[in-house]
Amino acid sequence: MSKRCYYETLECQKGATGDILKTAYRKLAMKFHPDKNPGDHTAEVKFKEINEAYDVLKDEQKRAAYDRFGHAAFEAGMGAAGARAGHPFGDFGSFGDVFEDIFGQMMGGMGRGKRQNRGQDLRYNLQISLEEAYQGRAAEIKVPTMVACEVCSGSGAEPGHNPETCPTCAGHGKVRATQGFFTIERTCSACRGSGKIIRNPCKSCRGAGLVQKERTLNVDVPPGVEEGTRIRLSGEGAAGANGGPPGDLYIFLSVTEHPIFQRDGHDLHCRAPVSFVTAAMGGNIEVPTLDGGRAKVVIPEGTQPGRQFRLRGKGMPVLRSAQKGDLYVELAVETPVKLTRRQKELLREFEAESGSGTQPEAEGFLARLKDFWKACEK
C-alpha cells in the first residue's frame, strides 16, 4: 500500500512555507490527538501520519530530498542502491550524487576531485586627508600576505618530488559514509582535505605551499571618496591552498579631520569669524576653498550671527561624476575683548544713540517677555 503524500497529510501545498506547515501541523495534531479521541484507532493512525509528515517537511534537508524523490528517499537501500562489493561506503552512483548536488556547497563546496581552497580576503586600512579625498590620490601600500612558495611552485613538495594521490580518499579530499537516509561527508584526516600526500615536504614552506611575504601594491583613490569607502582589489588577497584561487584585498578608507572644513556628504561647511562692525555695516571677506583657491563672500549690512552663505560647486566632488557639492560659510560675529577706555566710551555713546529698530531681535524678544509676564500675572 503506497503512502499518502506528506503535503496532503498536512493539507498544505507543496511550496508551503515553514510557518504554514507548522500552523497546519498544530491544528491537525490537536484534532487527532489520542487524548481527545480515546479508543479511536483511526485517529491514532492519523496522528502518527501527521507527525511523520511534519518530521520530514520541517527539516530543510529532508524536505529537499522528499521533494525530489518522494517516499523513496527514506526507504532502506534507496530502492536499488545496495552495497557495492569492495567499496566501504556502498554505491554512490545514484543517491550519493544527489546529496553532492544538493548539499555540496553546505559541505564546503568541494565537489569531485581535488579540493581547492580559495585564499583569505584581506583588509587594509588607509588613512587619507580631506584634500586627498577631494583630489584623489595614487597610493602605494605594503601588504603582508600569503603567496605561493617560489621554491616548490606552491606544490608543497621538495623540488624533484611530486605529491602523491591520497590512498584514503582517492584524491577527493573527503570521505563519505551513508546510513539510511543520511550521507555524511568528512574531510579526509590522512591528507587534511588536500587530496595529496607529501612524502618530501619543501624545506622553504614546510610543505604548506605558501609563504608569508610583503607585497607592494598601487591603489588609485578616486576623487569624492568618503569615510568608510571600500575599494576592492580582486585577486590581491592571500593565495589559496592546493592551487586554489587567491582571495581579494579590501581597502577601507578613513578621512582625517580638517582644521577648517567639515564635510556633510558632498557639501562642505566652514565657520568664518567677522567683527561686529563688518556685520553691522556690511563688507567683503575672503574664504578658502578646498582646492587651494579663494572665494569672495559679500556680507550685507545688518547681517546676524549664524547666517550661512552658499557657494555653489565649491564642495566635494560626487564620486564617479563631474558634479560637485556646495560650500556653506557660516558667519560668527565676534564680540571684541580687552577694550580700551576710549573704546568703551564710544560703545556707550553708540548705545545711547541707538534708537528703536536698530536691534530687531532683542526688541522682539523683550516684547514677547512682556506679554508672557502679563499672562502670568492674571
Helices and strands as residue ranges (DSSP letters): H 6-9, H 18-32, H 41-57, H 60-69, G 70-74, G 76-78, H 95-103, E 122-128, H 130-135, E 137-148, E 164-165, E 174-179, E 182-187, E 196-197, E 210-221, E 230-233, G 241-243, E 249-255, E 262-264, E 267-275, H 276-281, E 283-288, E 294-299, E 308-311, E 327-334, H 341-353, H 360-377
